[in-house]
Amino acid sequence: MPILLPRSVNRQFLVLVGLTCAWLIAGTGLGLVLLIDSNRQIVAVTEQKADIRATVDELQRLSQQLALYREQTDPRTRNALIARLVPAFEAALDRLDTTEQHRVSLHHSWDILRDSVNSHGDIRAPTQQLLAETQAIGRLAQDRLSDTRVEAYNARQRSLLVTSIAVLLGVISGAWLVLRQARRLSYELRVLGRGMAVAAIGDLGKRVELNCCSELEALAGGFNYMAAELEHQGKALRMREQGLLTVMNSAPDAIITTDLAGRVVSWNAAAERLTAYTADEMRDVSLQTVFDPGQHAEVARILDQCRHFRASASDQAAGPWELTVRRKDGLHRPVELSVRDMHTNGERGLVAVARDITERKAAAEKLAFLTQHDSLTQLPNRSLIRDLLVRAMGRAESREELVGVMSVGVKRFSDINDNLGHALGDALLIAIAERLNEHLSRRDYIGRIGGDEFCIIVGGMRHVDEASKLADRLTMALAEPFRIGAQEVFVSLGMGVAIYPFDDASPELLLKNASAAMYRCKRQDDCGCMFYTEEMNRISADRVRLTAELKRAAECDQFTVYYQPLLDARSGVVLGAEALLRWHHPTRGILPPGEFLEVLQDTGLIIPVGSRLLEQACRQCAQWIGKGLSPFRISVNLSARQFAQPGLAKQISELTATLRAEFAASLPASPEVLPLDCLEFELTEDALMEHTDDSLNVLLALKEQGIRLSIDDFGTGYSSLSYLKQFPIDALKIDQSFVRDIGRSQDAELIVQAIIDLAHNLRMKVVGEGVETEQQLAFLKDKGCDVIQGHLHGPAMPADAFEAFLTTHRQRQGR
C-alpha cells in the first residue's frame, strides 16, 4: 500500500498506523501487566492457600496432639508435651494472616491454657476454646484466602477486559482514522479523476483545485499545467490545422490524401472546383473513379506503384503523369498528377496533387499554333510555309508537276500605316488575307511571311501560265476598295513568282527569289506581277547592301545639306534656297537623292535623317539672316512619313524656339533670328492625299505658325483639283519633266500654262524647277511664272559655296 500512495499520504498513513499501534501496544501492555499481576496474586493466593491449609492441618494435628496430651494423667508429662507444642503452635499461628482481634483472642486463650498448664489446673476448657478459636481462625483464613483468590480471578478478568477493550478501541480508532484518510484521499482522487475525465473529452479550460497533501496537490498542479499546455498546444494545433486547411483550400492545385488502398481521406477546395465533387461525396471513394474510365487501369497501376515505396522513406514522389479528369457534370479536364508517399503517426498513405493544365495545354497548343502561324491573320508563317512548300515540291516531283511560289506585297503599305495608323493597317492586312484566301483553290496554300508580304504556294501546276492567271484574278479581287471602319482604302499589289523546278530546287531560295521579284514589282507603279529572273538577285543584294550602308551613314552623320537658289523670275533676285539632301559616301563621294532616297523612305530612316536635314537647314538659314543676308527663304522637302509624324507642328515650333534662344545672345540686334515665314515646306501630292482630314489639320497647324506650304512635283501625283481648294497651299512647283519639254513639246507647254493659270486663279505662287535653258526661262517669264529654280542660275551647292554665290550675285545685282 505505501508503494501505491503518495509520500505525504504514506506519511499520514504511517502516522495513523503508528498511533493506532501505539494505542494497541499501550492498551495491550496495560492489560498484560494487569493480567500478570492478577496471575501473580492468584499464584500467591494459591501458595498462601496451601500454606494456610498446611498451617491449619498442622494446627489441627497440634490440636489433636493437644487433645491427646490433655488426656495425659501425668501432669508433668502433659505439661511437658504441651510446653513442646506451644512454639510450634505459635509459629503456625504466626503464619496465618488473622485479624488483630482474632490474634489477641487466640493469644488470650493460649495464655489461659498455658496458665492452666502451669497451675496444673484443668485444661480442657482452655484447650477446647483454643481449638475452637484455632478452627475459627483456620476457617477465617481459608475464607479470606478464597476471597483473595476470587479477587485475583476478578482482577485477571478485569485485565483481560481492559486489554480487549484497549485492542478494540485501537482497532476502531485505527480503522476510523484509516477510513477518514481514505475518504479524504478518495475525494481528492475523485476530484482529480473528474478533472482528467473532463480533459479527456476535450474541455481543457477547467482546472483541478486541491488543497491537500503535497503530492496530490503537486499532481493537480502538474495536471493543470499539462492541461494548460495541451490547451495552448491544441489552440496552436487548431490554428496550424486551420492554416494548413486554408493553405490547402487556397492552393490552386487539387490536393487529395488517400490511404494505401487509394480511398479518399481529404479533398481540398481546388479538388472540388476541378471535379465538381464535394469532399463528403468523395470520402472513402476510390480515387480512380474521378478519372476518365479509359484511364482507370493506369491510375490503379500508379497507385500500386506508389504503395511499394520503401516504408523507411518519407519523401518519395512519383510522376507527374498527364491524365484526364471526368467531372461530375461530364466535362473532361486534363490534369498533371503527382503522387507522394505520406507517413503520419506511424500510418502510411498517399498525397495526390492534380494540377489543372487546361490553360497550359491551350497555351501550348496556341504556342504551337503561333510558332507556325501568323498571330494577326492566323495564316501559316514562314516556317510552316516552308514545310508546306517542301511537301508540295515532293508531290510535284512524283507527279511531274510544277509548283508556283507567289510573293504578294501591298504597295505603299508603310504610308498607310503612317497616315491611317497601325490599327487600321492591321485590319487591312486581315481583310486582304481573307480576300486572297477566297480566290484560292484547295491545293493552294497562303501564308504571311512578314509585314505586308504574303506567300501563296500554287501546287499541281502543269503550265507556268496558271500562275499568271491566278495573279490576274487576285489583282482584280483586290481592285475593289476595302471598308475598314468608316475608312475606304484602295490598295494595289505587287506580285513576284518563282517556279519550281525552273528557278531553284531549294525551298529557301524559291521563297527568296519570289520575294525579290515582288519587291522589284512593287517599285514599278505599272506592274502587277513579275516573274523571277537572275538579275533580280543582284538588285536585291545591292538593295540589302545599300540599306546597311544607309544605316551606318545615319549613325555616322554622313548626310549633308546642299542648297539650290530660288530666284525671282522677273528680277532675278535670289529669294532663298531649297535645302537638298546629299550623302557623303566614304568611297563613292557625294551621292544625289535619286540613288538612295527610295531605300531611305522604305526603311523609315527618312524620319531621323529628314529631322537632321530640317535642323541643319534652319540653323544655316538663321546664320545667314544673322549675317544680314535677308530677306531670305529656306525651302525643305517633307516626305510622306515625316508629314505623318504625330506632333510635327509642335516639333517645328520647338526647333525654331531653340534656334532663337541660341542666336539671341550672339545676335542681340536680331531677336527674330528665324521668322517662321522664312520657312517653307514642300510636300508631294501623294503625301497630302493619303489621309485628307489629318493632312488638313497638320497643314492648318503649320500655317498658324506662319510657315509657307508648297506642293512639289505638281502634275505627277493624284492631280486632284479639289484639294487645292481645300488645303492652305501657298505655291505650286511645276515638275521639271514638264519644264524640260518646253520648246520640244506643245503639250508640255500647255500643261505648264494651265498650271500657272490655275495657281494664279487660286492666288498661289508658281515655281518652275529644272530650268536649264534660256528658252525655258523666257517661256516661264512670258507665262507669268513667279520663281525659277535650276542649273541655269545655279546648281545645288554646299553652304559655303552657296553663301559665296549669294554674295557675288547680290553684288552683281547692285545690292
PyMOL commands that set and color helices and strands:
alter all, ss='L'
color gray80, all
select helices_A, chain A and resi 2-4+7-70+75-95+100-118+124-200+214-250+269-275+279-282+287-290+293-307+358-372+382-399+413-420+422-438+465-477+507-522+534-556+593-595+597-603+606-626+640-643+648-666+676-678+685-689+692-704+722-726+736-740+746-761+774-783+799-813
alter helices_A, ss='H'
color red, helices_A
select strands_A, chain A and resi 254-259+264-267+317-326+332-344+347-356+402-410+445-450+453-461+482-484+487-489+493-500+529-531+559-568+574-585+589-591+633-637+679-684+708-714+731-734+765-769+787-789
alter strands_A, ss='S'
color yellow, strands_A
deselect
rebuild
show_as cartoon
